Amino acid sequence: MIVNPLRARLRAGEAVRGCFVRSPDPDLAEFVAAAGWDFLVFDGEHGRIASTDVADLARAAEVRGVSPIARVPRNEPSTILRFLDAGVHGIHVPWVNTPDEARQVIEAAKYRPEGFRGLAGNRSIDWRVTPETVAQANAETMVIIHIETADAVEEIDGFLEVTGIDVLFVGPTDLSHSLGHPGRRDHPEVVAAIERVAQAVVDSPVTFGIYAGDSATARRWIERGARYVTTGIESLLGPAMGEYLERT
């Protein structure tokens, strides 16, 4: 059954660091996990990862003591079900613009009485359908809601009223696009919108999360109260390869 140390650490007030992985290759996932991340996010939205890839990717992370999380491509119950049944410890759900849409995520991700997730033997409950395995899956499965549009920022206080959200996660690139400044994550209007989310979330029971492409940005938002911070393989490898080529 799922035993999710990541959720326990967040509940204890710790900051955790993760990395997005877009490739369905388990060897790459294990290589990245071995670097020492707290969690990996297997990207089914912008990557080539399908629900059928996720179980092997989760095993590759777990063997290194890293929590496997998945980003689903859309807020759709059948899609959420397939990714969770593969045994990840939580899901990122993109393009959630209203509290009602967030409630739909909770209903799809949790078994009764918290939601309406379809119940069958699967990896997340050790293929054993019992009241105990169902209750543990509900307790351990994390729900990470993306705040990545101007509409979602406007609704931030309403999101905090939704029971079952573990992390409200800002996607700065999509947010910059929504605000009319595509790719300009440091634009004052974009930074102000992120700050508005941080101000609302940091002192709440929900964790403030964010994508940070480099360590300086990550440190800045951790100092502002972010405790669920991610980056991506591309954000790390691109500058490193450029530096190597410039210096050789």
ZAMARGU-4260 file (C-alpha; in steps of 0.2 Angstrom, whole numbers, plus 5000, padded with zeros to 4 digits):
<rodrens>
0) 5000/5000/5000 | 5005/5018/4998 | 5016/5025/5012 | 5019/5043/5008 | 5034/5051/5017
5) 5032/5066/5006 | 5015/5070/5013 | 5021/5067/5031 | 5036/5079/5029 | 5025/5093/5022
10) 5013/5091/5036 | 5028/5093/5048 | 5032/5109/5040 | 5047/5104/5030 | 5051/5110/5012
15) 5053/5097/4999 | 5061/5097/4981 | 5056/5088/4966 | 5060/5087/4947 | 5048/5084/4932
20) 5052/5070/4921 | 5045/5069/4903 | 5052/5053/4897 | 5044/5036/4900 | 5061/5028/4902
25) 5062/5020/4919 | 5081/5020/4918 | 5081/5039/4916 | 5069/5040/4931 | 5080/5030/4942
30) 5095/5040/4937 | 5086/5056/4941 | 5080/5049/4957 | 5097/5043/4963 | 5102/5062/4963
35) 5093/5063/4979 | 5076/5072/4975 | 5062/5071/4988 | 5050/5067/4974 | 5048/5066/4955
40) 5034/5072/4944 | 5030/5061/4929 | 5023/5072/4916 | 5008/5066/4907 | 5003/5084/4901
45) 5019/5090/4892 | 5029/5074/4891 | 5027/5057/4882 | 5021/5048/4898 | 5005/5038/4897
50) 4996/5030/4911 | 5003/5013/4905 | 5020/5020/4909 | 5017/5026/4926 | 5019/5009/4936
55) 5037/5006/4930 | 5041/5024/4933 | 5034/5024/4951 | 5045/5008/4954 | 5060/5016/4948
60) 5058/5031/4960 | 5053/5020/4975 | 5068/5009/4974 | 5078/5025/4977 | 5067/5031/4991
65) 5059/5045/4981 | 5040/5048/4981 | 5033/5046/4963 | 5020/5059/4958 | 5011/5061/4941
70) 5005/5076/4932 | 4989/5070/4923 | 4985/5078/4906 | 4968/5084/4911 | 4955/5085/4925
75) 4945/5070/4919 | 4940/5056/4932 | 4944/5042/4921 | 4962/5049/4917 | 4965/5053/4936
80) 4959/5035/4940 | 4972/5026/4928 | 4986/5037/4934 | 4982/5034/4953 | 4979/5015/4950
85) 4997/5014/4944 | 5003/5018/4962 | 5009/5035/4962 | 5008/5045/4978 | 4999/5060/4972
90) 4994/5069/4956 | 4997/5086/4949 | 4981/5092/4940 | 4983/5107/4927 | 4971/5120/4921
95) 4960/5120/4937 | 4952/5137/4936 | 4938/5137/4950 | 4935/5129/4967 | 4921/5118/4959
100) 4934/5111/4947 | 4945/5108/4962 | 4931/5098/4970 | 4929/5088/4955 | 4948/5083/4956
105) 4945/5078/4974 | 4930/5067/4970 | 4940/5058/4956 | 4956/5055/4967 | 4948/5049/4983
110) 4937/5034/4987 | 4921/5036/4997 | 4917/5044/5008 | 4929/5058/5002 | 4925/5055/4984
115) 4919/5044/4970 | 4935/5036/4963 | 4932/5019/4955 | 4937/5004/4966 | 4946/4989/4960
120) 4962/4979/4965 | 4977/4989/4959 | 4995/4993/4963 | 4990/5008/4975 | 4981/4996/4987
125) 4992/4981/4985 | 4978/4973/4974 | 4968/4970/4990 | 4951/4978/4991 | 4948/4980/5010
130) 4941/4995/5021 | 4959/4997/5027 | 4968/4998/5010 | 4954/5010/5004 | 4956/5021/5020
135) 4975/5021/5018 | 4975/5026/5000 | 4963/5041/5004 | 4975/5046/5018 | 4991/5045/5009
140) 4986/5051/4991 | 4991/5069/4988 | 4981/5081/4977 | 4991/5095/4970 | 4981/5109/4961
145) 4989/5120/4948 | 4986/5139/4949 | 4991/5144/4931 | 4979/5156/4925 | 4973/5174/4929
150) 4956/5166/4933 | 4963/5154/4945 | 4973/5168/4954 | 4957/5178/4956 | 4949/5162/4964
155) 4963/5159/4976 | 4953/5162/4992 | 4939/5150/4986 | 4952/5136/4983 | 4957/5137/5001
160) 4939/5132/5006 | 4940/5116/4997 | 4943/5101/5008 | 4957/5089/5002 | 4969/5100/4993
165) 4987/5096/4999 | 4996/5109/4988 | 4991/5124/4978 | 5005/5125/4964 | 5009/5140/4954
170) 5015/5136/4936 | 5024/5153/4931 | 5025/5149/4913 | 5007/5146/4909 | 5003/5160/4921
175) 5014/5172/4912 | 5005/5167/4896 | 4988/5169/4904 | 4993/5187/4909 | 4998/5192/4892
180) 5017/5191/4895 | 5022/5173/4888 | 5038/5167/4895 | 5042/5182/4905 | 5040/5174/4922
185) 5049/5189/4930 | 5037/5202/4923 | 5031/5213/4937 | 5013/5208/4934 | 5017/5189/4934
190) 5027/5191/4950 | 5013/5201/4958 | 5001/5187/4954 | 5012/5174/4961 | 5014/5184/4977
195) 4995/5186/4979 | 4994/5167/4979 | 5008/5165/4991 | 5001/5178/5003 | 4984/5169/5003
200) 4991/5151/5005 | 5007/5152/5015 | 4998/5154/5032 | 4984/5142/5028 | 4984/5123/5031
205) 4987/5120/5012 | 5005/5120/5005 | 5011/5134/4993 | 5020/5126/4979 | 5029/5133/4963
210) 5040/5128/4948 | 5057/5136/4949 | 5069/5134/4934 | 5085/5138/4944 | 5091/5137/4962
215) 5091/5156/4965 | 5073/5156/4961 | 5069/5141/4971 | 5078/5149/4986 | 5068/5165/4984
220) 5051/5157/4984 | 5056/5145/4999 | 5061/5161/5009 | 5043/5167/5004 | 5035/5152/5011
225) 5035/5139/4997 | 5037/5121/5003 | 5034/5111/4988 | 5047/5117/4975 | 5050/5109/4958
230) 5061/5111/4943 | 5063/5101/4927 | 5077/5091/4919 | 5077/5103/4904 | 5079/5118/4916
235) 5095/5110/4923 | 5103/5102/4908 | 5101/5116/4896 | 5112/5129/4906 | 5124/5115/4911
240) 5127/5109/4893 | 5128/5127/4887 | 5142/5131/4900 | 5151/5115/4895 | 5151/5120/4877
245) 5157/5137/4880 | 5171/5132/4891 | 5178/5118/4880
</rodrens>
